[in-house]
Every structure is written in C-alpha cells, then in structure tokens.
Amino acid sequence: MKRIQSETLFKKAIKILPGGVDSPVRAFKAVGGIPIFTKKAKGAYLTDVDNNQYIDYVGSWGPMILGHNYPKVVEAIEEALKDGTSFGTSSEREIILAELVLDAFPSMEMVRFVNSGTEATMSAIRLARGYTKRNKIIKFNGCYHGHADGLLVKAGSGAETFGVPDSSGVPDDYAKNTLVAEYNDIESVRKLFNNYPDDIACVILEPVVGNMGVLIPKKNFLEDLRALTKQYGALLIFDEVMTGFRLSYGGAQAIFNIDPDLTCLGKIIGGGLPVGAYGGKRAIMELVAPSGPVYQAGTLSGNPLAMAAGIATLEILKQENVYEKINSYTKTLCEAMKDIISEKLPVTINYFGSLYTVFFTENPVYDYKTAKTANTQIFGQFFNEMLENGVFLPPSQFEAAFVSYAHGDLELNMTLDAVKKYIKLLA
C-alpha cells in the first residue's frame, strides 16, 4: 500500500510535535516504518489519508467496543451537541452515567468523573494515601497506569517499548515511595508488606493486564492479593481503565468475584470521547473535595458530549448481546492464528474476552520476565506485513489488541488470509 500522504504529514508533524506524534506508541518506533494518519473510521475499519482501508484491532486503544461511529452513539453526541460543547457546571447527564456505572460495579458506591485514565489512577492513589495516612504504594513490574510521576517506575506499555523503564524527569525521592512487585507472584507482594507493614497505602494493578500485552491472572492470585491488602490495612485499587465494560458489563472484578476498595475506569465509559473515572466505597470517596480534604478537580470533567456518548454506549452494552459475539470472535481468531503461525514460528497468543496479544515466543507469558522473551524484531515484521495486507494491529509487542462488535466473518477471514500471506513469505 502507498502511504504518500501519511509520510508527507509525518514530515510536517515531526517539526512541530515531539516525535511527530501526541502519544509515543503512535510513532511506530517499535515496529519501524511511517505511522499512518487516519482520515475517518467506520465500523471495524480505519481509512487513512491515502484512502487505504484497514481492519482495525486498535479501536482507539479500547473504547470502540461497538465499532467506530456506531449510529446510536453518534446520535447521542449530536443531540448533546445542540445544547453546547462544554458548560463548566454540572449537568444531568453526569448523574445518569454515574448511576449506570454504579449499577454495573457494586464495589463502587460513589464515583468521580475525570478526563483520562491517568487522572483516574493518579487521583485514586492520592485518595488511598489520604485515607490510610500512608505514603508507599505497590505496583507491578511492567504494568502501566498512566504517566503520573510515581507510576512511571519500571513501567510497561509505551515506556517499555523504548526500553526505558524509568522516565527521565521523575525525582528519585518521589519514585522511592513506589514499590514494585511481580505480577502473578503473590510472594513478591507478601515480601513487600513484610518489609513495610505500616507504610503501604495501596496496591494498584490491572486485574487482567493489557499494557505489557495481555496477561491473565493465575488461579487465586487476585483472591490472595485481596486478602493480603485487608490483612495489612492497605487499599486494593483495580485499574479497569482498559478492562472495565470490556471484559464484561461489570469488568474483570465481576468475572473474578473480587471486591476492590477503589476502581479506575476510562475508555468505554466515554464512548470514544476522552473520559475517566474513579470510585469506590462511600467512606473513602467522601474524603474527596469538596466533601473532604483530598483535593482533586477538573474544570472540564463530566463533559456533556462525553457523558452522552458514555450513556449511549453503556445502555447498548447492557441491552444487546455484545460480549458473547466479541468473545467468540476473539477465541476463533486467536486459535486460528496460533495454528497458522506455529507452522513456521514459535508463538504464544494470550487472549481473554475480547483482548489478545500475539507473542513471538515459545514460552508461556504470564509476567514481565516472560513477556520480555518475545521476539520484538519478528513482531515488527509481522506488524508491517499485516498492515500492508490491510490489518492494523497495535504498533507494539507490549500492547493489547481489541475486537469490536463490528468485526464479523468477513473481517475474520480477511485477517486470517493476511496471516497466511505473512507465513508464506517465511522461507
């Protein structure tokens, strides 16, 4: 495929935007080549400025669970737009969306809307510290929870792609309050609690990891983590920015029957528009300003367009049989890809619900160390060949791919045909 216009735009962008992009993973540095510039999107497809069409498995990094430009969501946004784009005051739509979120997540008794997943996790951690009167937090090696300073410590996702686990600009004195455990290793968490029994405010994790590729929790890992945090008086924060309303209507916590103290949401609850949220037990949430002393604010939080899009999306997810379709598609796709690729290359494909990652390694992948055994050079070749054949995957080995309600048999067969073409190129 020719991408002349994308290349022209990238040359312009790189002069005025750092790296030519507004988010690092878009730059294609991990896979090589010129990033695509999208003109429009519809259903399961992206169309770039050169009019090339791609089956999209990025889905705006998760929120497009219904597919791009889903008619009912677009109608809701258009209707809200008639009333204005932003008020700087409260609106009824915030209450409606909050009620939908709380109904879906029984662990949350109150919720606060923000503008991004980073804001949600940053605010939840500040709240945990305010509630417990403790300073230290535990995160897991390779997990990414946004770009707040204290969370860019051995981070995954975009940071790990570039092999820079600790971001420049994060003070050592600040980062020292972030303790790092190994995902799926409860003993690594227990050791930290043993060392700092009275200092740990919270443990934050993605219950199903998506930001070093898809990683699935081992049996009893989440249950043991819940018990351990209760034992030491620390809060358990589930970062469900990616998994909330994606794995099920009640997120990962509904599937694994875990009751976290705080939950962070994003992506889908804005129906594709920028939004985030954090919520939890009333006794904790009432510490948030103006009710309590933990300050957090956002002049554009609860944006009426984002609220309208979120309401429409959640109502559709609640009423229509979305999850059965997208989960079935994902399983069929991943099992078929594994059969095709394994003829020529070692491969492990992790999938859970409608999330998946293709790892070019013969090892099972269940934590940071095993994820790092994946061959990123082969992934880059795979990515570019799939792109050339009309399939857009996340441009990083360490990201989750997403299936939408708009993906069907046609897209499945076209995707598998692209995989077969790639395998045939291998001598």
C-alpha positions as CSV (number, residue, x, y, z in Angstrom):
1,M,0.0,0.0,0.0
2,K,1.2,3.5,-0.8
3,R,1.2,5.9,2.2
4,I,2.5,9.0,0.5
5,Q,0.2,11.5,2.2
6,S,0.8,9.9,5.6
7,E,4.6,10.3,5.0
8,T,4.1,13.9,4.0
9,L,2.1,14.7,7.1
10,F,4.6,12.9,9.3
11,K,7.4,15.0,7.9
12,K,5.4,18.1,8.8
13,A,4.4,16.8,12.2
14,I,7.9,15.9,13.3
15,K,8.9,19.5,13.0
16,I,6.3,20.8,15.5
17,L,5.2,17.8,17.6
18,P,7.7,15.8,19.7
19,G,8.5,12.7,17.6
20,G,5.7,13.8,15.2
21,V,3.0,12.5,17.5
22,D,0.9,13.3,20.6
23,S,1.4,9.8,22.1
24,P,4.6,7.8,21.8
25,V,3.2,4.5,20.6
26,R,1.7,6.1,17.5
27,A,5.2,6.9,16.2
28,F,5.8,3.2,15.0
29,K,9.3,3.3,16.5
30,A,8.8,-0.2,18.0
31,V,7.9,-1.6,14.6
32,G,9.5,0.6,12.0
33,G,8.0,2.5,9.2
34,I,5.9,5.6,8.8
35,P,2.9,5.9,11.0
36,I,-0.5,6.1,9.4
37,F,-2.6,9.3,9.6
38,T,-6.3,8.4,9.8
39,K,-8.9,10.3,7.8
40,K,-12.0,8.6,9.0
41,A,-13.3,5.4,10.7
42,K,-16.5,3.3,10.4
43,G,-17.4,0.0,11.9
44,A,-14.4,-2.3,12.0
45,Y,-12.3,-0.1,9.6
46,L,-9.9,2.8,9.5
47,T,-9.3,4.8,6.4
48,D,-6.0,6.7,6.1
49,V,-5.3,9.9,4.3
50,D,-4.2,7.9,1.3
51,N,-7.6,6.1,1.2
52,N,-6.1,2.8,2.3
53,Q,-8.6,0.8,4.4
54,Y,-7.5,-1.3,7.4
55,I,-9.4,-3.8,9.6
56,D,-8.8,-2.1,13.0
57,Y,-7.8,-4.1,16.0
58,V,-6.7,-1.0,18.0
59,G,-10.1,0.6,18.3
60,S,-8.8,3.8,19.7
61,W,-7.0,1.7,22.3
62,G,-10.1,0.0,23.5
63,P,-13.1,2.3,23.8
64,M,-14.6,1.4,20.4
65,I,-16.2,-1.8,21.6
66,L,-19.2,-1.2,19.4
67,G,-17.1,-0.2,16.4
68,H,-16.3,3.2,15.0
69,N,-19.1,5.7,14.5
70,Y,-21.8,3.5,16.0
71,P,-25.1,5.2,14.9
72,K,-26.8,5.3,18.3
73,V,-23.7,6.8,19.9
74,V,-23.2,9.3,17.2
75,E,-26.9,10.3,17.5
76,A,-26.5,10.8,21.3
77,I,-23.4,13.0,20.7
78,E,-25.2,15.1,18.0
79,E,-28.2,15.6,20.3
80,A,-26.0,16.7,23.2
81,L,-24.0,19.0,20.8
82,K,-27.2,21.0,20.2
83,D,-27.1,22.1,23.8
84,G,-23.4,23.1,23.8
85,T,-19.9,21.6,23.9
86,S,-18.9,22.4,27.5
87,F,-20.5,24.1,30.4
88,G,-18.1,24.2,33.3
89,T,-21.1,23.4,35.5
90,S,-22.8,20.2,36.5
91,S,-25.4,18.5,34.2
92,E,-28.0,15.8,34.5
93,R,-26.0,13.5,32.2
94,E,-23.3,13.1,34.8
95,I,-25.8,11.7,37.2
96,I,-27.3,9.3,34.6
97,L,-23.9,8.0,33.6
98,A,-22.8,7.7,37.3
99,E,-26.0,5.6,38.0
100,L,-25.2,3.3,35.1
101,V,-21.6,2.8,36.3
102,L,-22.5,2.2,39.9
103,D,-25.2,-0.3,38.9
104,A,-22.6,-2.2,36.9
105,F,-19.9,-2.1,39.6
106,P,-21.4,-3.0,43.0
107,S,-17.9,-2.3,44.6
108,M,-18.4,1.4,43.8
109,E,-20.8,3.4,46.0
110,M,-19.7,6.8,44.7
111,V,-17.8,7.8,41.6
112,R,-15.9,10.9,40.4
113,F,-15.6,11.6,36.6
114,V,-12.2,12.9,35.3
115,N,-10.8,13.4,31.8
116,S,-8.4,10.5,31.3
117,G,-7.2,7.2,32.8
118,T,-4.1,8.8,34.0
119,E,-6.2,11.3,36.0
120,A,-8.2,8.4,37.4
121,T,-5.3,6.4,38.7
122,M,-3.4,9.4,39.9
123,S,-6.4,10.6,41.9
124,A,-7.2,7.1,43.3
125,I,-3.7,6.8,44.6
126,R,-3.8,10.2,46.2
127,L,-7.1,9.3,47.8
128,A,-5.7,6.0,49.1
129,R,-2.9,7.9,50.7
130,G,-5.3,10.4,52.2
131,Y,-7.5,7.6,53.6
132,T,-4.7,5.4,55.1
133,K,-2.3,8.2,56.1
134,R,0.5,6.2,54.4
135,N,2.9,7.1,51.6
136,K,4.1,4.0,49.8
137,I,2.3,2.2,47.0
138,I,2.8,-1.2,45.3
139,K,2.5,-1.6,41.6
140,F,3.6,-4.5,39.4
141,N,6.6,-4.7,37.1
142,G,5.7,-3.9,33.5
143,C,2.2,-2.6,34.4
144,Y,1.3,0.9,33.1
145,H,-1.2,3.0,34.9
146,G,-0.7,6.3,33.1
147,H,2.1,8.8,33.1
148,A,1.9,10.3,36.7
149,D,5.4,10.5,38.2
150,G,5.0,7.8,40.8
151,L,3.7,5.3,38.3
152,L,6.5,5.6,35.8
153,V,8.7,3.2,37.7
154,K,9.5,0.1,35.7
155,A,6.5,0.9,33.6
156,G,5.3,-1.1,30.7
157,S,3.4,-0.2,27.5
158,G,4.9,2.7,25.6
159,A,7.8,3.2,28.0
160,E,8.8,-0.5,27.9
161,T,8.6,-0.4,24.1
162,F,11.6,2.0,24.1
163,G,13.4,0.1,26.7
164,V,13.2,3.0,29.2
165,P,11.6,1.5,32.3
166,D,12.1,4.7,34.4
167,S,11.2,8.0,32.8
168,S,13.5,10.9,32.9
169,G,12.1,13.8,35.0
170,V,10.8,11.6,37.8
171,P,12.6,12.6,41.0
172,D,14.3,9.8,42.9
173,D,12.8,11.0,46.2
174,Y,9.3,10.7,44.7
175,A,9.8,7.3,43.0
176,K,11.2,5.7,46.2
177,N,7.6,5.6,47.5
178,T,6.6,3.2,44.7
179,L,7.4,-0.4,45.4
180,V,7.4,-2.9,42.6
181,A,6.2,-6.5,42.8
182,E,5.9,-9.2,40.1
183,Y,2.6,-9.8,38.6
184,N,1.2,-13.3,39.3
185,D,3.7,-13.7,42.2
186,I,1.9,-13.2,45.5
187,E,5.1,-13.9,47.4
188,S,6.7,-10.8,45.9
189,V,3.8,-8.8,47.3
190,R,3.9,-10.5,50.6
191,K,7.6,-9.7,51.0
192,L,7.0,-6.0,50.4
193,F,4.3,-6.0,53.1
194,N,6.6,-7.8,55.5
195,N,9.2,-5.2,54.9
196,Y,6.8,-2.2,55.1
197,P,3.9,-3.4,57.2
198,D,2.7,0.0,58.3
199,D,3.7,2.1,55.3
200,I,1.8,0.8,52.3
201,A,-1.3,2.8,51.3
202,C,-2.5,0.7,48.4
203,V,-1.8,-1.9,45.8
204,I,-2.7,-0.9,42.2
205,L,-3.0,-3.4,39.3
206,E,-4.8,-4.3,36.1
207,P,-6.7,-7.4,37.1
208,V,-6.2,-8.7,33.6
209,V,-3.1,-6.9,32.2
210,G,-3.2,-5.2,28.9
211,N,-0.2,-2.9,29.0
212,M,2.6,-5.4,28.6
213,G,0.5,-7.4,26.3
214,V,-2.4,-9.4,27.6
215,L,-1.6,-11.3,30.8
216,I,-4.1,-13.4,32.7
217,P,-4.0,-13.8,36.5
218,K,-3.1,-17.2,37.8
219,K,-5.6,-19.1,39.9
220,N,-6.1,-17.4,43.3
221,F,-3.7,-14.6,42.6
222,L,-6.3,-11.9,42.8
223,E,-8.1,-13.5,45.8
224,D,-4.8,-13.8,47.7
225,L,-4.0,-10.2,46.9
226,R,-7.4,-9.1,48.2
227,A,-6.7,-11.0,51.5
228,L,-3.2,-9.6,51.8
229,T,-4.3,-6.0,51.5
230,K,-7.0,-6.4,54.0
231,Q,-4.6,-8.1,56.4
232,Y,-2.2,-5.1,56.3
233,G,-4.9,-2.3,56.1
234,A,-4.0,-1.3,52.6
235,L,-6.5,-0.4,49.8
236,L,-6.8,-2.5,46.7
237,I,-7.2,-0.5,43.5
238,F,-8.3,-2.2,40.4
239,D,-7.2,-0.3,37.3
240,E,-10.0,-1.2,35.0
241,V,-9.5,1.6,32.6
242,M,-9.0,-1.0,29.9
243,T,-11.0,-3.9,31.2
244,G,-14.0,-2.1,32.6
245,F,-17.1,-2.8,30.5
246,R,-14.7,-4.5,28.0
247,L,-14.4,-8.0,29.6
248,S,-17.9,-7.9,31.0
249,Y,-20.5,-5.3,31.9
250,G,-19.1,-5.4,35.4
251,G,-15.5,-5.6,34.3
252,A,-12.9,-8.1,35.5
253,Q,-14.0,-7.8,39.1
254,A,-17.3,-9.3,38.2
255,I,-15.7,-12.2,36.4
256,F,-13.3,-13.0,39.2
257,N,-15.7,-12.0,42.0
258,I,-13.3,-9.6,43.7
259,D,-14.4,-6.6,45.7
260,P,-11.7,-3.9,45.4
261,D,-11.7,-0.7,47.5
262,L,-11.3,1.6,44.6
263,T,-11.8,1.1,40.8
264,C,-10.4,3.3,37.9
265,L,-12.4,3.4,34.7
266,G,-12.0,5.0,31.3
267,K,-12.1,4.2,27.6
268,I,-15.5,2.7,27.1
269,I,-17.4,4.9,29.6
270,G,-16.8,7.9,27.2
271,G,-18.0,6.0,24.1
272,G,-14.7,7.1,22.4
273,L,-14.5,10.6,23.8
274,P,-11.9,11.5,26.4
275,V,-13.1,10.5,29.9
276,G,-12.0,8.6,33.0
277,A,-13.5,7.9,36.4
278,Y,-12.6,6.6,39.8
279,G,-14.9,5.3,42.5
280,G,-15.3,3.0,45.5
281,K,-16.6,2.7,49.0
282,R,-18.6,5.7,50.3
283,A,-16.4,6.1,53.4
284,I,-13.3,6.5,51.1
285,M,-14.9,8.6,48.4
286,E,-16.4,11.1,50.8
287,L,-12.8,12.2,51.5
288,V,-12.6,13.8,48.0
289,A,-13.1,17.6,47.8
290,P,-15.4,19.3,48.3
291,S,-16.7,16.7,50.8
292,G,-13.3,16.0,52.3
293,P,-9.7,17.1,52.4
294,V,-8.3,15.1,49.4
295,Y,-8.2,17.7,46.7
296,Q,-8.9,16.8,43.0
297,A,-10.5,18.9,40.4
298,G,-11.1,19.2,36.7
299,T,-12.9,22.1,35.1
300,L,-13.9,20.0,32.0
301,S,-14.7,16.8,33.9
302,G,-18.2,15.5,33.1
303,N,-18.1,17.0,29.7
304,P,-21.7,16.7,28.3
305,L,-20.6,15.2,25.0
306,A,-18.5,12.5,26.7
307,M,-21.3,11.8,29.1
308,A,-23.9,11.4,26.3
309,A,-21.6,9.1,24.4
310,G,-20.9,7.0,27.5
311,I,-24.6,6.7,28.4
312,A,-25.5,5.5,24.9
313,T,-22.6,3.0,24.9
314,L,-23.4,1.5,28.3
315,E,-27.1,1.3,27.5
316,I,-26.3,-0.7,24.4
317,L,-23.9,-2.9,26.2
318,K,-26.5,-3.6,28.8
319,Q,-29.3,-4.4,26.3
320,E,-27.6,-6.1,23.4
321,N,-25.6,-9.4,23.3
322,V,-22.3,-7.8,22.6
323,Y,-20.0,-9.8,24.8
324,E,-20.9,-13.2,23.5
325,K,-20.2,-12.1,20.0
326,I,-16.9,-10.4,20.5
327,N,-15.5,-13.0,22.9
328,S,-16.4,-15.8,20.4
329,Y,-14.8,-13.9,17.6
330,T,-11.6,-13.4,19.6
331,K,-11.3,-17.0,20.6
332,T,-11.8,-18.2,17.0
333,L,-9.3,-15.6,15.6
334,C,-6.6,-16.4,18.2
335,E,-6.9,-20.2,17.9
336,A,-6.7,-20.0,14.1
337,M,-3.8,-17.6,14.1
338,K,-1.9,-19.8,16.5
339,D,-2.4,-22.8,14.2
340,I,-1.2,-20.8,11.2
341,I,1.8,-19.1,12.8
342,S,3.1,-22.1,14.7
343,E,3.8,-23.9,11.4
344,K,6.8,-21.6,11.0
345,L,7.4,-19.7,14.2
346,P,7.2,-20.1,17.9
347,V,4.2,-18.3,19.1
348,T,2.1,-17.8,22.3
349,I,-1.2,-16.0,21.9
350,N,-2.8,-14.8,25.1
351,Y,-6.5,-13.8,25.0
352,F,-9.2,-13.0,27.5
353,G,-12.6,-11.8,26.5
354,S,-12.1,-9.5,23.5
355,L,-8.4,-8.7,24.3
356,Y,-5.5,-10.5,22.8
357,T,-1.7,-10.3,22.1
358,V,0.5,-12.3,19.8
359,F,3.8,-13.0,21.4
360,F,6.6,-14.5,19.3
361,T,8.0,-16.8,21.9
362,E,7.7,-20.4,22.8
363,N,7.3,-19.6,26.5
364,P,4.0,-19.2,28.3
365,V,3.6,-15.5,29.0
366,Y,2.3,-14.6,32.5
367,D,4.6,-11.8,33.9
368,Y,7.1,-9.1,32.9
369,K,10.0,-11.5,32.6
370,T,8.2,-14.0,30.3
371,A,6.7,-11.2,28.2
372,K,10.2,-9.9,27.6
373,T,11.2,-13.2,26.0
374,A,9.0,-12.3,23.0
375,N,11.0,-11.5,19.8
376,T,10.2,-7.9,19.0
377,Q,12.0,-8.0,15.7
378,I,9.7,-10.7,14.4
379,F,6.7,-8.8,15.8
380,G,7.8,-5.7,13.8
381,Q,7.9,-7.7,10.6
382,F,4.6,-9.3,11.4
383,F,3.0,-5.9,12.1
384,N,4.2,-4.4,8.9
385,E,3.1,-7.3,6.7
386,M,-0.3,-7.3,8.3
387,L,-0.5,-3.5,7.8
388,E,0.5,-4.0,4.1
389,N,-2.4,-6.5,3.8
390,G,-5.0,-4.2,5.3
391,V,-4.9,-5.2,9.0
392,F,-4.0,-2.6,11.7
393,L,-2.6,-4.1,14.9
394,P,-1.2,-2.2,17.9
395,P,2.2,-1.0,16.8
396,S,4.0,-2.5,19.8
397,Q,4.6,-6.1,21.0
398,F,3.6,-4.9,24.5
399,E,0.0,-3.8,23.8
400,A,-3.3,-5.5,23.7
401,A,-5.4,-5.8,20.6
402,F,-9.1,-5.2,20.7
403,V,-12.1,-6.8,18.9
404,S,-15.3,-4.8,18.4
405,Y,-18.9,-5.6,17.9
406,A,-18.5,-4.6,14.2
407,H,-16.0,-7.4,13.5
408,G,-17.7,-10.3,11.7
409,D,-16.9,-13.3,9.5
410,L,-15.6,-11.1,6.6
411,E,-13.1,-9.4,8.8
412,L,-12.1,-12.7,10.5
413,N,-11.4,-14.4,7.1
414,M,-9.5,-11.3,5.8
415,T,-7.4,-11.2,8.9
416,L,-6.5,-14.9,8.7
417,D,-5.7,-14.5,5.0
418,A,-3.3,-11.7,5.9
419,V,-1.6,-14.0,8.5
420,K,-1.3,-16.8,5.9
421,K,0.4,-14.3,3.5
422,Y,2.9,-13.4,6.1
423,I,3.7,-17.0,6.9
424,K,4.2,-17.8,3.2
425,L,6.9,-15.1,3.0
426,L,9.0,-17.0,5.5
427,A,11.4,-19.4,3.9
